[in-house]
C-alpha cells in the first residue's frame, strides 16, 4: 500500500517539474485563499484533536504546539503568500566555465525530487511544508503525528482541492496518515521513491529517524542555546538580550536555556537578572557560585543537558571565555550561541571558536528563524554540517546538475600536464631528446660527406650512436621512474592537442582542410594512451620504437643534407 502511494508521488514529480515560477506562485496564492476561506473547518477539526490530547494528558508544551487559533491560521496563510515573494531557486546557473576543448559547462540548480517531511505536534507544518516543497519544485510526502490527524485531514483536503482545480495530481502533496513508529520506519526505508527526509521534532524523535533511515536525513536538532555575558558586557544590553532570548516564546528551539556569566561581572549583574526574570515568571536554576549571590534553585549537571522548552533558565558563573566555550562544547547542540560584550576582538574570537549554526554578538538568539534569513517558513534550524546548515532556506531543497554544451567536441586527455621545475627533471627531458637531436646531425654529415671532409664525418658518425644510446638510457632509467617525463616525451615528438583545436578553428571556413584535420589528426588528441602504453610495453618494444623513430629522423636529415649539397 505504502509503495503504491509513493509510486504515485514519484509520477507526480513530472507535473511540477514542468511548471514555471509564475504558475507555482498563482497556485500558492489560491491555496492561501482556500485556507483562509475554510478556517472554521480547520479550527473545528483541531478542537477534536485538542479534546483527545486532553484525554491523553498531553503536556503543556505539546498542547500549545497542537493548538490552532484564528491568529495561527492567519500565520499559515501569510506563509503561503510570502512564499510567492521569494525568487525561484530552480534553474539558476550557479557556475559557468569552458574547458580547453571548448566545451561549455553550466552548473544548474534542480529540485531534490520527492521530499518527505516527518514532524510531531504542529499541524501548521502541513501547509508550511507543502508550500516550501511546492515552491522549490519538489513533491512532498508529509507525515504528521497521530495526535494531529483531524487537523491534518482538514488542511490536506483543502490543498488537494486547489491542486485538482488546476488539473494537477493531488499526489504532488502526499500525506501518509500512519504516524506510528512502525509507519515512520517503513517510510524512511523507501529510498527507491524518496530522495530526502526532513525531520521536525524533539531530539529523541529526530535521532530515532536518523538511526532507521536509509534515505539521507536533514535533521533539525534541539536548541540547547547559551548566552555568554563577558566581563566587558554592557549591562542594559545583557539584560534586554537575555530576557528576549528566554522569555519571548520560551517553548521554541531558538530560546536560550543557559546564561554563562563572567565572574568579574556576576556580583553586579546577577541581582538585576534575578529581578528581571522573576518579573517574567521565569524559574531560575544556578550553580553553587550563583547561589552565593542570589537565591535560586540548584542547577545540577544534568540540568545543563536539558532543552526545557519552558520558562526555565540555568545560570552559571565562569572564570573566562575559555571556560564558557568549554561548557558550550560539552552541552551545546550546535544551534545558536551568543556573546554580550563591548570588546569586538573578544566577540570575534568567540564567534570563530564556538561550534554552532548561528552566532550572535549583542543580539538575541530569537533571530534564528526563517524570516531573518529570507528563507520562508521555518521548517527548522538544521545543525547538520553537510548540505544544509542553519534555517532551512528554499534553496536548501535543491541540488544541481551539470549541463554541457559542445559542437562535436571530444576530450583532450593529456593537455596541460606540467611538472615542477627541478634540475634533474630538466636534465632528464634534455637527455630524452638526444636521439632526435642526434639524428639532425645527419644534415651537416651529408653535406660534409659530399665535400670529402672525411675526418669530420668520422667524428660525427661516432657521436650519433653515443647520443642515441644516451637518449635510450634516459628513456628506460629516468622515464620509468618519472611518469611526467613520459608525458613530456609524448609532447616533444607529437603535435600538441591544443594546437589541433586552434588549427580546426582557423580552417573552419575551408571545409576540406577542416574535415582532413578532423578525420586524420583528431586521434592525436588521445595521446595520453601513447605514454601510458609506453610505460607498459616490454623494453624491447620501446627500443624498437625509439630506434625506428631515430631512423626516420636520420633519413629525413640525410635527405635535407643532400638537398643542401645540391643547392650550395
RODO-2510 file (C-alpha; in nm, 4 decimals, decimal comma):
residues 568
     n   res          X          Y          Z
     1     x     0,0000     0,0000     0,0000
     2     x     0,2720     0,2498     0,1014
     3     x     0,4775     0,1775    -0,2102
     4     x     0,1761     0,2412    -0,4337
     5     x     0,1258     0,5793    -0,2669
     6     x     0,4931     0,6670    -0,3093
     7     x     0,4953     0,5497    -0,6712
     8     x     0,2144     0,7958    -0,7467
     9     x     0,4171     1,0682    -0,5732
    10     x     0,7152     0,9927    -0,7980
    11     x     0,4922     1,0052    -1,1052
    12     x     0,3511     1,3412    -0,9938
    13     x     0,7008     1,4875    -0,9994
    14     x     0,6958     1,5332    -1,3770
    15     x     0,3944     1,7654    -1,3475
    16     x     0,5550     2,0042    -1,1021
    17     x     0,8882     1,9962    -1,2881
    18     x     0,7243     2,1479    -1,5958
    19     x     0,5625     2,4379    -1,4068
    20     x     0,7205     2,7809    -1,4226
    21     x     0,7506     3,0075    -1,1198
    22     x     0,4506     3,2217    -1,2136
    23     x     0,2240     2,9155    -1,2203
    24     x     0,3515     2,7948    -0,8843
    25     x     0,3025     3,1385    -0,7282
    26     x    -0,0527     3,1638    -0,8591
    27     x    -0,1436     2,8258    -0,7104
    28     x     0,0212     2,9117    -0,3776
    29     x    -0,1973     3,2235    -0,3556
    30     x    -0,5041     3,0118    -0,4309
    31     x    -0,4029     2,7773    -0,1500
    32     x    -0,3706     3,0734     0,0876
    33     x    -0,7187     3,1972    -0,0033
    34     x    -0,8613     2,8464     0,0368
    35     x    -0,7071     2,8046     0,3842
    36     x    -0,8494     3,1384     0,4937
    37     x    -1,1947     3,0674     0,3468
    38     x    -1,2090     2,7292     0,5221
    39     x    -1,0516     2,8355     0,8504
    40     x    -1,3609     2,7388     1,0520
    41     x    -1,3423     2,3822     0,9183
    42     x    -0,9749     2,3605     1,0220
    43     x    -1,0457     2,5022     1,3690
    44     x    -1,3313     2,2574     1,4265
    45     x    -1,1061     1,9666     1,3295
    46     x    -0,8368     2,0980     1,5619
    47     x    -1,0840     2,1065     1,8529
    48     x    -1,1284     1,7300     1,8123
    49     x    -0,7504     1,6796     1,8290
    50     x    -0,7265     1,9038     2,1359
    51     x    -1,0037     1,7105     2,3116
    52     x    -0,8217     1,3824     2,2537
    53     x    -0,4937     1,5418     2,3671
    54     x    -0,6505     1,6481     2,6989
    55     x    -0,7836     1,2940     2,7453
    56     x    -0,4343     1,1570     2,6840
    57     x    -0,2805     1,4057     2,9319
    58     x    -0,0544     1,5721     2,6752
    59     x     0,1839     1,8161     2,8454
    60     x     0,1511     2,1943     2,8195
    61     x     0,4242     2,2293     2,5549
    62     x     0,2554     1,9665     2,3387
    63     x    -0,0868     2,1265     2,3809
    64     x     0,0479     2,4642     2,2761
    65     x     0,2088     2,3214     1,9622
    66     x    -0,1027     2,1258     1,8716
    67     x    -0,3405     2,4161     1,9174
    68     x    -0,4639     2,6176     1,6188
    69     x    -0,6217     2,9607     1,6693
    70     x    -0,7530     3,2218     1,4246
    71     x    -0,4212     3,4074     1,4515
    72     x    -0,2254     3,0911     1,3747
    73     x    -0,4475     3,0274     1,0719
    74     x    -0,3552     3,3779     0,9540
    75     x     0,0117     3,2860     1,0049
    76     x    -0,0371     2,9786     0,7836
    77     x    -0,1985     3,1955     0,5158
    78     x     0,0835     3,4511     0,5346
    79     x     0,3464     3,1789     0,4930
    80     x     0,1803     3,0654     0,1698
    81     x     0,1581     3,4229     0,0426
    82     x     0,5085     3,5153     0,1485
    83     x     0,6471     3,2123    -0,0321
    84     x     0,5469     3,3723    -0,3637
    85     x     0,7747     3,6704    -0,2941
    86     x     1,0940     3,4638    -0,2878
    87     x     1,2941     3,4164    -0,6085
    88     x     1,2658     3,0865    -0,7886
    89     x     1,5536     2,8664    -0,6637
    90     x     1,5234     2,6210    -0,9548
    91     x     1,7019     2,6569    -1,2891
    92     x     1,9626     2,9003    -1,1553
    93     x     2,3022     2,8792    -1,3273
    94     x     2,5350     2,8617    -1,0266
    95     x     2,8619     2,8325    -1,2184
    96     x     2,9768     2,8670    -1,5790
    97     x     3,3058     2,7554    -1,7282
    98     x     3,4589     2,6465    -2,0563
    99     x     3,7121     2,3654    -2,0983
   100     x     4,0275     2,3715    -2,3126
   101     x     3,8373     2,1810    -2,5766
   102     x     3,5638     2,4454    -2,5983
   103     x     3,3012     2,2514    -2,4030
   104     x     3,0695     2,4911    -2,2176
   105     x     2,9726     2,3697    -1,8680
   106     x     2,6811     2,5071    -1,6614
   107     x     2,6066     2,4056    -1,3035
   108     x     2,2273     2,4390    -1,2709
   109     x     2,0040     2,4101    -0,9628
   110     x     1,7287     2,1458    -0,9707
   111     x     1,4737     2,0165    -0,7148
   112     x     1,5728     1,7319    -0,4830
   113     x     1,2763     1,5314    -0,6152
   114     x     1,0498     1,3618    -0,3603
   115     x     1,0965     1,5054    -0,0110
   116     x     0,9403     1,3527     0,2985
   117     x     0,8786     1,5814     0,5961
   118     x     0,8143     1,3976     0,9230
   119     x     0,7005     1,6103     1,2168
   120     x     0,5311     1,5945     1,5516
   121     x     0,2686     1,8256     1,7034
   122     x     0,2493     2,1125     1,4553
   123     x    -0,0496     2,0963     1,2164
   124     x     0,0645     2,4281     1,0676
   125     x     0,3686     2,2388     0,9358
   126     x     0,1347     2,0608     0,6939
   127     x     0,0688     2,3757     0,4925
   128     x     0,4137     2,5249     0,5599
   129     x     0,5936     2,2115     0,4399
   130     x     0,3660     2,1797     0,1375
   131     x     0,4329     2,5429     0,0429
   132     x     0,8092     2,5026     0,0796
   133     x     0,8226     2,1922    -0,1389
   134     x     0,5784     2,3278    -0,3982
   135     x     0,7783     2,6497    -0,4412
   136     x     1,1007     2,4546    -0,4906
   137     x     0,9505     2,2142    -0,7435
   138     x     0,9576     1,9142    -0,5110
   139     x     0,6871     1,6593    -0,4440
   140     x     0,6294     1,6338    -0,0689
   141     x     0,5377     1,3278     0,1345
   142     x     0,4135     1,4583     0,4682
   143     x     0,3786     1,2514     0,7842
   144     x     0,2400     1,4190     1,0946
   145     x     0,1764     1,2792     1,4407
   146     x    -0,1382     1,0732     1,5049
   147     x    -0,2400     1,3396     1,7608
   148     x    -0,2930     1,5895     1,4753
   149     x    -0,4844     1,3581     1,2403
   150     x    -0,8102     1,5559     1,2275
   151     x    -0,6356     1,8886     1,1728
   152     x    -0,4111     1,7459     0,9037
   153     x    -0,7037     1,5814     0,7248
   154     x    -0,8807     1,9162     0,7021
   155     x    -0,5743     2,1058     0,5766
   156     x    -0,4731     1,8403     0,3219
   157     x    -0,8279     1,8204     0,1819
   158     x    -0,8235     2,1953     0,1147
   159     x    -0,4815     2,1854    -0,0544
   160     x    -0,5820     1,8871    -0,2692
   161     x    -0,8944     2,0674    -0,3886
   162     x    -0,6770     2,3547    -0,5147
   163     x    -0,4448     2,1146    -0,6987
   164     x    -0,7331     1,9300    -0,8635
   165     x    -0,8953     2,2607    -0,9617
   166     x    -0,5718     2,3355    -1,1543
   167     x    -0,5716     1,9911    -1,3209
   168     x    -0,2746     1,8752    -1,1154
   169     x    -0,2429     1,5379    -0,9384
   170     x    -0,3087     1,5643    -0,5659
   171     x    -0,0045     1,3389    -0,5088
   172     x     0,2145     1,6493    -0,5525
   173     x     0,1223     1,6966    -0,1863
   174     x     0,1030     1,3461    -0,0457
   175     x     0,0116     1,2786     0,3160
   176     x     0,0771     0,9499     0,4976
   177     x    -0,1598     0,9225     0,7955
   178     x     0,0192     0,6443     0,9801
   179     x     0,2208     0,8363     1,2388
   180     x     0,3240     0,5329     1,4423
   181     x     0,6889     0,4385     1,4932
   182     x     0,6416     0,1380     1,2691
   183     x     0,4914     0,3586     0,9983
   184     x     0,7810     0,6022     1,0214
   185     x     1,0383     0,3225     0,9913
   186     x     0,8655     0,1843     0,6815
   187     x     0,8619     0,5274     0,5189
   188     x     1,2273     0,6149     0,5767
   189     x     1,3416     0,2868     0,4252
   190     x     1,1778     0,3590     0,0884
   191     x     1,4890     0,5035    -0,0750
   192     x     1,3669     0,3877    -0,4171
   193     x     1,0985     0,6563    -0,4030
   194     x     1,2154     0,9223    -0,1560
   195     x     1,5187     1,1447    -0,2193
   196     x     1,5447     1,3204     0,1182
   197     x     1,3848     1,3188     0,4639
   198     x     1,3338     1,6288     0,6799
   199     x     1,2605     1,5768     1,0472
   200     x     1,0891     1,8261     1,2756
   201     x     1,0597     1,7127     1,6347
   202     x     1,2448     1,6571     1,9574
   203     x     1,5966     1,5195     1,9894
   204     x     1,4788     1,1622     2,0590
   205     x     1,2318     1,1744     1,7696
   206     x     1,4955     1,3031     1,5259
   207     x     1,7561     1,0540     1,6438
   208     x     1,5114     0,7665     1,6026
   209     x     1,4553     0,8602     1,2383
   210     x     1,8267     0,9054     1,1689
   211     x     1,9057     0,5606     1,3087
   212     x     1,6427     0,3833     1,0972
   213     x     1,6511     0,5809     0,7727
   214     x     1,8295     0,4636     0,4587
   215     x     1,7289     0,7915     0,2909
   216     x     1,9520     1,0992     0,3505
   217     x     1,8158     1,2894     0,6522
   218     x     1,8210     1,6642     0,7142
   219     x     1,7698     1,6798     1,0897
   220     x     1,6655     1,9779     1,2966
   221     x     1,8218     1,9145     1,6331
   222     x     1,7202     2,0570     1,9703
   223     x     1,8071     2,4144     2,0560
   224     x     2,0292     2,3914     2,3614
   225     x     2,1445     2,7521     2,3318
   226     x     2,3675     2,9704     2,5507
   227     x     2,4463     3,3360     2,6063
   228     x     2,7925     3,4195     2,7389
   229     x     2,7956     3,7548     2,9216
   230     x     3,1544     3,8773     2,9091
   231     x     3,3282     4,0878     3,1745
   232     x     3,3152     4,3817     2,9299
   233     x     2,9428     4,3463     2,8622
   234     x     2,7067     4,6440     2,8673
   235     x     2,4569     4,5747     3,1472
   236     x     2,1496     4,7058     2,9665
   237     x     2,2280     4,5025     2,6542
   238     x     2,2889     4,1918     2,8634
   239     x     1,9527     4,2294     3,0390
   240     x     1,7479     4,3024     2,7255
   241     x     1,9040     4,0300     2,5137
   242     x     1,8771     3,7709     2,7933
   243     x     1,5090     3,8434     2,8553
   244     x     1,4187     3,8370     2,4872
   245     x     1,6163     3,5178     2,4212
   246     x     1,4407     3,3294     2,7033
   247     x     1,1004     3,4831     2,7630
   248     x     0,9742     3,5577     2,4115
   249     x     0,8003     3,2249     2,3389
   250     x     1,0166     3,0021     2,5623
   251     x     0,8911     2,6706     2,4136
   252     x     1,0736     2,7002     2,0808
   253     x     1,4142     2,5816     1,9663
   254     x     1,5693     2,9292     1,9406
   255     x     1,5134     3,0049     2,3095
   256     x     1,8171     3,0315     2,5352
   257     x     1,8483     2,7685     2,8096
   258     x     2,1665     2,8789     2,9926
   259     x     2,3362     3,2092     3,0758
   260     x     2,7133     3,1886     3,1288
   261     x     2,8276     3,4931     3,3284
   262     x     3,1886     3,6047     3,3744
   263     x     3,2858     3,6093     3,7438
   264     x     3,4052     3,9719     3,7237
   265     x     3,0601     4,0986     3,6297
   266     x     2,8474     3,8451     3,8192
   267     x     2,8139     4,0275     4,1591
   268     x     2,6744     4,3407     3,9916
   269     x     2,4695     4,1760     3,7156
   270     x     2,3104     3,8722     3,8794
   271     x     2,0784     4,0706     4,1143
   272     x     1,9498     4,2642     3,8102
   273     x     1,8948     3,9413     3,6177
   274     x     1,7157     3,7916     3,9182
   275     x     1,4734     4,0853     3,9416
   276     x     1,4099     4,0843     3,5654
   277     x     1,3369     3,7119     3,5327
   278     x     1,1256     3,6945     3,8474
   279     x     0,9027     3,9619     3,6906
   280     x     0,8724     3,7363     3,3826
   281     x     0,7797     3,4332     3,5941
   282     x     1,0979     3,2511     3,4925
   283     x     1,2124     2,9601     3,7069
   284     x     1,5842     3,0126     3,7738
   285     x     1,8453     2,7464     3,8490
   286     x     2,2037     2,8324     3,9369
   287     x     2,5455     2,6858     4,0082
   288     x     2,6972     2,6970     4,3576
   289     x     2,8697     3,0315     4,2924
   290     x     2,5440     3,1801     4,1642
   291     x     2,3630     3,0639     4,4796
   292     x     2,6111     3,2641     4,6879
   293     x     2,4905     3,5839     4,5189
   294     x     2,1176     3,5271     4,4567
   295     x     1,8618     3,2831     4,5932
   296     x     1,7856     3,0262     4,3209
   297     x     1,7381     2,6511     4,2874
   298     x     2,0464     2,4367     4,2441
   299     x     2,1405     2,3682     3,8820
   300     x     2,2642     2,0111     3,8672
   301     x     2,4937     1,8782     3,5953
   302     x     2,2079     1,7044     3,4142
   303     x     2,0118     2,0331     3,4002
   304     x     2,2668     2,1781     3,1603
   305     x     2,1825     1,8989     2,9125
   306     x     1,8083     1,9755     2,9097
   307     x     1,6245     2,1668     2,6401
   308     x     1,3496     2,2930     2,8677
   309     x     1,1122     2,4347     2,6049
   310     x     0,9618     2,6165     2,9021
   311     x     1,0205     2,9327     3,1029
   312     x     1,3126     2,7814     3,2938
   313     x     1,6688     2,9166     3,2798
   314     x     2,0097     2,7974     3,4046
   315     x     2,2687     3,0420     3,5410
   316     x     2,6380     2,9586     3,5679
   317     x     2,9392     3,1712     3,6622
   318     x     3,2562     3,1077     3,4585
   319     x     3,6133     3,2270     3,5106
   320     x     3,6811     3,3141     3,1478
   321     x     3,5587     3,2949     2,7899
   322     x     3,7657     2,9793     2,7558
   323     x     3,5593     2,8114     3,0267
   324     x     3,2383     2,9335     2,8616
   325     x     3,3445     2,7807     2,5288
   326     x     3,4300     2,4531     2,7003
   327     x     3,0839     2,4455     2,8570
   328     x     2,9222     2,5122     2,5176
   329     x     3,1304     2,2397     2,3514
   330     x     3,0174     1,9939     2,6177
   331     x     2,6476     2,0830     2,6411
   332     x     2,5546     2,2741     2,3261
   333     x     2,3547     2,1307     2,0359
   334     x     2,5173     2,3417     1,7638
   335     x     2,2044     2,5552     1,7202
   336     x     2,2579     2,9155     1,8397
   337     x     2,5130     3,0800     2,0679
   338     x     2,5509     3,4462     2,1676
   339     x     2,8059     3,6703     2,3373
   340     x     2,7388     4,0028     2,5071
   341     x     3,0492     4,2219     2,5119
   342     x     3,1748     4,5633     2,4032
   343     x     3,5113     4,4150     2,3044
   344     x     3,4998     4,3348     1,9313
   345     x     3,8156     4,1252     1,9446
   346     x     3,6633     3,9055     2,2167
   347     x     3,3392     3,8817     2,0213
   348     x     3,5164     3,7713     1,7038
   349     x     3,7211     3,5114     1,8888
   350     x     3,4062     3,3710     2,0497
   351     x     3,2172     3,3583     1,7203
   352     x     3,5112     3,1979     1,5413
   353     x     3,5575     2,9274     1,8014
   354     x     3,2020     2,8413     1,9079
   355     x     3,0683     2,5471     1,7067
   356     x     2,7124     2,6473     1,6193
   357     x     2,4939     2,7178     1,3208
   358     x     2,4035     3,0725     1,4264
   359     x     2,6308     3,3002     1,6282
   360     x     2,5303     3,6390     1,7707
   361     x     2,7106     3,9396     1,9124
   362     x     2,4950     4,1595     2,1365
   363     x     2,1783     4,0121     1,9831
   364     x     1,9012     3,7700     2,0783
   365     x     1,9046     3,4051     1,9765
   366     x     1,5404     3,4538     1,8729
   367     x     1,6647     3,5698     1,5333
   368     x     1,7363     3,2075     1,4433
   369     x     1,4343     3,1558     1,2230
   370     x     1,3390     3,1605     0,8578
   371     x     1,2414     3,5270     0,8322
   372     x     1,5842     3,6507     0,9425
   373     x     1,7490     3,4707     0,6524
   374     x     1,4757     3,5315     0,3955
   375     x     1,4010     3,1614     0,3829
   376     x     1,0247     3,1439     0,4198
   377     x     0,8524     2,9033     0,6569
   378     x     1,0742     2,7804     0,9335
   379     x     1,0770     2,4056     0,8937
   380     x     1,3672     2,4206     1,1339
   381     x     1,7267     2,5128     1,2054
   382     x     1,9480     2,2406     1,0619
   383     x     2,2525     2,1632     1,2739
   384     x     2,3984     1,9347     1,0087
   385     x     2,7331     2,0259     0,8564
   386     x     2,6618     1,8622     0,5214
   387     x     2,4260     2,0002     0,2562
   388     x     2,2163     2,2243     0,4842
   389     x     2,3117     2,4266     0,7893
   390     x     2,1045     2,6863     0,9684
   391     x     1,7483     2,7970     0,8893
   392     x     1,6146     2,5934     0,6014
   393     x     1,6284     2,8285     0,3043
   394     x     1,4262     2,7432    -0,0037
   395     x     1,7464     2,6779    -0,1972
   396     x     1,8307     2,4052     0,0564
   397     x     1,5676     2,1850    -0,1090
   398     x     1,7574     2,1955    -0,4355
   399     x     2,0591     2,0119    -0,5646
   400     x     2,2297     2,0620    -0,9001
   401     x     2,3230     1,9013    -1,2263
   402     x     2,5871     1,9839    -1,4866
   403     x     2,4771     2,0733    -1,8380
   404     x     2,7492     2,0556    -2,1041
   405     x     2,7223     2,2146    -2,4494
   406     x     2,9542     2,1229    -2,7364
   407     x     2,9802     2,1155    -3,1142
   408     x     3,1090     1,7667    -3,1840
   409     x     3,3581     1,8322    -2,9042
   410     x     3,5850     1,5461    -2,7971
   411     x     3,8006     1,5048    -2,4902
   412     x     4,1585     1,6299    -2,4621
   413     x     4,3045     1,3818    -2,2218
   414     x     4,6625     1,4966    -2,1808
   415     x     4,6730     1,8717    -2,2408
   416     x     4,8022     2,0872    -1,9639
   417     x     5,0464     1,8484    -1,7979
   418     x     5,3333     2,0367    -1,6413
   419     x     5,5943     1,9286    -1,3928
   420     x     5,7525     2,1302    -1,1170
   421     x     6,0872     2,2708    -1,2163
   422     x     6,3860     2,0751    -1,0950
   423     x     6,7386     2,0382    -1,2271
   424     x     6,7165     1,6591    -1,2643
   425     x     6,3811     1,6701    -1,4439
   426     x     6,5016     1,9369    -1,6830
   427     x     6,8248     1,7462    -1,7472
   428     x     6,6248     1,4259    -1,7994
   429     x     6,3983     1,5911    -2,0560
   430     x     6,7018     1,7225    -2,2425
   431     x     6,8694     1,3814    -2,2476
   432     x     6,5488     1,2181    -2,3709
   433     x     6,5538     1,4453    -2,6737
   434     x     6,9118     1,3468    -2,7657
   435     x     6,8209     1,0692    -3,0160
   436     x     6,6140     1,3123    -3,2187
   437     x     6,8738     1,5885    -3,1859
   438     x     7,1474     1,3440    -3,2855
   439     x     6,9601     1,2446    -3,5977
   440     x     6,9587     1,6071    -3,7098
   441     x     7,3393     1,5930    -3,7205
   442     x     7,2952     1,3882    -4,0367
   443     x     7,2178     1,7132    -4,2187
   444     x     7,5727     1,8550    -4,1799
   445     x     7,7047     1,4975    -4,2060
   446     x     7,5531     1,4526    -4,5528
   447     x     7,6682     1,7974    -4,6575
   448     x     8,0274     1,7495    -4,5367
   449     x     8,0455     1,3999    -4,6824
   450     x     7,9786     1,5470    -5,0219
   451     x     8,2693     1,7891    -4,9657
   452     x     8,5003     1,4914    -4,8806
   453     x     8,5727     1,6172    -4,5294
   454     x     8,6066     1,2578    -4,4054
   455     x     8,7738     1,3346    -4,0715
   456     x     8,4780     1,5395    -3,9532
   457     x     8,2420     1,2749    -4,0928
   458     x     8,4059     1,0085    -3,8764
   459     x     8,3713     1,2249    -3,5655
   460     x     8,0008     1,2826    -3,6302
   461     x     7,9439     0,9143    -3,7094
   462     x     8,0974     0,8301    -3,3733
   463     x     7,8865     1,0884    -3,1875
   464     x     7,5496     0,9809    -3,3284
   465     x     7,5376     0,6314    -3,1679
   466     x     7,6684     0,7726    -2,8388
   467     x     7,3969     1,0355    -2,8261
   468     x     7,1348     0,7816    -2,9309
   469     x     7,2423     0,5399    -2,6571
   470     x     7,2342     0,8232    -2,4022
   471     x     6,8782     0,9043    -2,5036
   472     x     6,7730     0,5395    -2,4803
   473     x     6,9274     0,5162    -2,1340
   474     x     6,7271     0,8208    -2,0248
   475     x     6,4040     0,6683    -2,1536
   476     x     6,4447     0,3418    -1,9680
   477     x     6,6046     0,4678    -1,6475
   478     x     6,4613     0,8127    -1,5953
   479     x     6,1224     0,7800    -1,7639
   480     x     6,0428     0,4510    -1,5919
   481     x     6,0635     0,6256    -1,2551
   482     x     5,9127     0,9596    -1,3612
   483     x     5,5744     0,9453    -1,5345
   484     x     5,5976     1,3163    -1,6057
   485     x     5,8982     1,2533    -1,8315
   486     x     5,6918     1,0129    -2,0407
   487     x     5,4305     1,2848    -2,0837
   488     x     5,6996     1,5308    -2,1863
   489     x     5,8362     1,2647    -2,4193
   490     x     5,4979     1,2401    -2,5927
   491     x     5,4741     1,6166    -2,6169
   492     x     5,8243     1,6508    -2,7587
   493     x     5,7613     1,4292    -3,0606
   494     x     5,3980     1,4925    -3,1479
   495     x     5,1534     1,7715    -3,2267
   496     x     5,0005     1,9191    -2,9129
   497     x     4,6242     1,8688    -2,8822
   498     x     4,5540     2,2377    -2,8201
   499     x     4,7334     2,3177    -3,1463
   500     x     4,4857     2,0921    -3,3240
   501     x     4,1959     2,2848    -3,1694
   502     x     4,3404     2,6116    -3,2965
   503     x     4,4006     2,4592    -3,6419
   504     x     4,0436     2,3353    -3,6657
   505     x     3,9012     2,6742    -3,5721
   506     x     4,1358     2,8516    -3,8106
   507     x     4,0230     2,6418    -4,1048
   508     x     3,6510     2,6354    -4,0276
   509     x     3,5859     2,8401    -4,3436
   510     x     3,7678     2,5769    -4,5528
   511     x     3,5642     2,2556    -4,5151
   512     x     3,8092     2,0293    -4,6999
   513     x     4,1020     2,1280    -4,4816
   514     x     3,8894     2,1221    -4,1667
   515     x     3,7492     1,7770    -4,2478
   516     x     4,1002     1,6488    -4,3145
   517     x     4,2173     1,7731    -3,9757
   518     x     3,9154     1,6200    -3,8012
   519     x     3,9371     1,2821    -3,9753
   520     x     4,3147     1,2369    -3,9835
   521     x     4,4519     1,4282    -3,6858
   522     x     4,1729     1,4003    -3,4311
   523     x     4,3212     1,0801    -3,2957
   524     x     4,6262     1,2737    -3,1852
   525     x     4,4144     1,4183    -2,9077
   526     x     4,4163     1,0818    -2,7363
   527     x     4,7941     1,0843    -2,6837
   528     x     4,7610     1,0040    -2,3182
   529     x     4,7290     0,6458    -2,4414
   530     x     5,0728     0,6622    -2,6063
   531     x     5,2832     0,7438    -2,2973
   532     x     5,0650     0,5124    -2,0899
   533     x     5,1238     0,2320    -2,3397
   534     x     5,4978     0,3024    -2,3496
   535     x     5,5150     0,2544    -1,9740
   536     x     5,3528    -0,0895    -2,0069
   537     x     5,5346    -0,2134    -2,3203
   538     x     5,8275    -0,4551    -2,2882
   539     x     6,1702    -0,2921    -2,3018
   540     x     6,2422    -0,4451    -2,6446
   541     x     5,9293    -0,2908    -2,7905
   542     x     6,0293     0,0524    -2,6618
   543     x     6,3806     0,0073    -2,8075
   544     x     6,2333    -0,0839    -3,1470
   545     x     6,0002     0,2153    -3,1324
   546     x     6,2832     0,4546    -3,0410
   547     x     6,5249     0,3143    -3,2992
   548     x     6,2604     0,3332    -3,5734
   549     x     6,1825     0,6851    -3,4685
   550     x     6,5519     0,7845    -3,4796
   551     x     6,5989     0,6136    -3,8188
   552     x     6,3130     0,8215    -3,9566
   553     x     6,4777     1,1435    -3,8471
   554     x     6,8202     1,0236    -3,9724
   555     x     6,6785     0,9548    -4,3166
   556     x     6,4971     1,2874    -4,3189
   557     x     6,8122     1,4675    -4,2085
   558     x     7,0228     1,2922    -4,4737
   559     x     6,7711     1,3919    -4,7379
   560     x     6,7773     1,7548    -4,6307
   561     x     7,1591     1,7484    -4,6172
   562     x     7,1734     1,6100    -4,9708
   563     x     6,9412     1,8845    -5,0946
   564     x     7,1631     2,1445    -4,9298
   565     x     7,4635     1,9933    -5,1085
   566     x     7,2922     2,0275    -5,4438
   567     x     7,1905     2,3854    -5,3685
   568     x     7,5240     2,5016    -5,2340
***
